[in-house]
Structure formats: C-alpha cells, structure tokens
Amino acid sequence: MRVVATSCCGEYELCSEGGQYFVLRAAGDSHEETARGRFAQAAHVWEVLAAQHSCTEDEALRRRRWRPTR
C-alpha cells in the first residue's frame, strides 16, 4: 500500500495498491475504507473530505487545495 496524500492531521489518506485507489479514514487505533475507485474518483472523495474536515491543528493547511501529482 502506498499513501498518495494525507489530510492535515492524518484523518483521511488517499492510498493506492495494485492499481486501485481508495480513501482511508481514521477509526480509533485503525483505519477503515471510505471510498474506492479510479484515481480521479478516489482523489475527488479525498479532496472533499479533507476540505470539509475540521481540524484546529492547522487551518491554513486544511484550506489549501490539493493538486494531484501523479
């Protein structure tokens, strides 16, 4: 598994494995899958979740729009 992008505090991670892309969400001490699909679909879900995520650690980073670097 490769982490492609992580939200400001690690709540959401965009990952890839074996040509599939998915979003993991922190759930206590582990993670659970939130979305799966092609890169564009999974990246869109990750971007929406990360932008809506309320994190007091770094508001400026949270508002920064992520650009995929594939």
N, C-alpha and C positions, 0 to 999 in steps of 0.2 A: 504494500500500500504506500502511495506517495501523497503527501499533503501538498496541494497546489496553492491554497490560500487559507488564511486563518483570520477570523474576526478579531477585533481589538483585544479581547481578553480570552480568546480561545473558546468562546461559547459555540461557535459554528466553524467547521472546517470543510473546505472543498477538497475532495480526495479523488484519486484515480487508482484503479487496479485492473489489470488485464484488459485495458481498452474501455473500461466503463468508468463513469464519473458519478460521484454521489456526495451528498452533504451529510456530515455527522454533527449531531447536537450533543452537547454535554448533558449527561443524565447521572448526577451523583458522582460516583467514582468511575463511571464508564461512559461510553458514548452510544447513541442509538442513531440509526439511519433515518434521515428525514426526507430525502429525495434521491432519485436515481434516474439516470438517462444519459443522453448525449451531452457533450461538453457544454454546448450553448444552453441547454435546458437546466442542467445542474448548476452552472455558473450563474444563471439568472436567479434561481431559487436562493443560492447562497448570498448573492448581492442584495436581494430584497430583505432576507432575514437579517443580514449584518447591518443594513441601513436602519432597520426598524428596531434593532436591539438597543436597549437602554443600558448603557454602561457608564458609570461615573469615573472610571479609570482614565479615560482619555476621549473626551467629547470631540475634539478636532479630528482625531484619527477615525472615529466612528462615522463622521460625516463625509470623510474623504471617499470619493467614488473610486472603486477598484477597477482597474483595467487589466484584462487577461493578457498574459504574455506568451502563451502557447509557444 
